[in-house]
Amino acid sequence: MGALLIRDLRLAMRAGGGFGLGLAFFLLVAVLVPLGVGPEGDVLGRIAPGILWVGALLACLLSLDRIFALDFEDGSLDLLATSPIPLEGVVAVKALAHWIVTGLPLTLVAPGLGVLLNLPVAGYGWLVLSLLLGTPALSVIGAFGASLVVGVKRGGLLLSLLVLPLYVPTLIFGAEVVKRGAAGQAAEVPLLLLAGITLGAAALLPFAAAAAIRINLR
Amino acid sequence: MDLTVANLTVARGGIAVLEGVSFRLGSGRALVLRGPNGIGKTTLLRTLAGLQPAVAGEMSVPPESLAYAAHADGLKAVLTVEENLRFWASISGTQAAEAAMAAMNLQELRDRRAANLSAGQKRRLGLARILVTGRPIWVLDEPTVSLDAASVALFAGVVRAHLAAGGSALMATHIDLGLAEAEVLDLTPFKARRPAAGGRVGAFDEAFG
């Protein structure tokens, strides 16, 4: 399984691998929103948690259809399904690779973009923590959505529609953590709920995704 | 390891294409599947490889002892020959990448990206992948497509060595590999009856059966 992770990361880093796509999108959102909303600091500070979380979520969404589509097109997915690695493991590893390529960089650059959006000082720690705990859920849920549209040509639209409602709880609790943290209120409860969503998704969805892939490969 | 298939019925898109397929493939033997296009050779091989369930019938070995080579080679264009092969070797838990490159005459191409290989070279790399799986029964779907005569002969030698080592091979191919010892199974008699003539009809919830 380590080999699969290394291969996926290597593919992402090489030309055309899509690394940086989500990151660039996230950057654009954070740069453009202050230009569109105007320079009033308190307005920006109030919407910053929501904008940063929505930006991170949409940036994750951008690269979801690549998780399985490329492997399906070149036949790798068939061969992985017949390999000694359980398909559930394949899904988990691919979700992890997706998170390392999108979720983790987003988490790391988020504080810098928080400055652009005038995020209150108390919010930075919570921003990083909430993204660190929440973005893995985005990758796992996304991998599940991608498994449902394996084999569908141009499945990106269908995928977005399937996945967006599943992303809503993560978004609500994630943005709530930052909002409360930035306002100096206790943010532990939404943070725990966010962590719960991530753990639950990571525990259950690889099985659902593997079942969906088995059906789609027939 | 003997592969015995008894009374197997396979379906594509919910409609049975082959029914009552029975054969036995002993170790050290090769079996070539013949039949017109669309008879269901690929469907049969995918079913044996465990990629889709059989409608009826049995096979004697678990799909885990079969190494499946499909039409698509599963190569990543941006990885080199060696990286592609080493990946599949570690997925299968073997160390055979070097030997496989030697067997399929890929050593000179080891640092070339798969994107820059010719169709025949890609096919050779795809077939080398079979060698690194370390599985005893090879299931090959049109293995010789886009190979030149020399490569076909090379691959025939690889298959022969595999048979000599106690493995076996099941192939769907129209090109004679030059394996004199291979048996031939014509699939035409196993063609499934049409639903109108009393054949099986796939259920609506076929995906969840």
Chai-1 contact restraints between the chains, C-beta under 6 A:
chainA,res_idxA,chainB,res_idxB,connection_type,confidence,min_distance_angstrom,max_distance_angstrom,comment,restraint_id
A,A3,B,F87,contact,1.0,0.0,6.0,A-B,restraint_1
A,A3,B,S90,contact,1.0,0.0,6.0,A-B,restraint_2
A,A3,B,I91,contact,1.0,0.0,6.0,A-B,restraint_3
A,R7,B,F87,contact,1.0,0.0,6.0,A-B,restraint_4
A,L11,B,K76,contact,1.0,0.0,6.0,A-B,restraint_5
A,R14,B,V78,contact,1.0,0.0,6.0,A-B,restraint_6
A,D74,B,A72,contact,1.0,0.0,6.0,A-B,restraint_7
A,D74,B,G74,contact,1.0,0.0,6.0,A-B,restraint_8
A,G75,B,A70,contact,1.0,0.0,6.0,A-B,restraint_9
A,G75,B,A72,contact,1.0,0.0,6.0,A-B,restraint_10
A,G75,B,G74,contact,1.0,0.0,6.0,A-B,restraint_11
A,S76,B,G74,contact,1.0,0.0,6.0,A-B,restraint_12
A,D78,B,A70,contact,1.0,0.0,6.0,A-B,restraint_13
A,L79,B,G74,contact,1.0,0.0,6.0,A-B,restraint_14
A,T82,B,A49,contact,1.0,0.0,6.0,A-B,restraint_15
A,T82,B,Y68,contact,1.0,0.0,6.0,A-B,restraint_16
A,S83,B,I91,contact,1.0,0.0,6.0,A-B,restraint_17
A,I215,B,A207,contact,1.0,0.0,6.0,A-B,restraint_18
A,L217,B,L51,contact,1.0,0.0,6.0,A-B,restraint_19
A,R218,B,Q52,contact,1.0,0.0,6.0,A-B,restraint_20
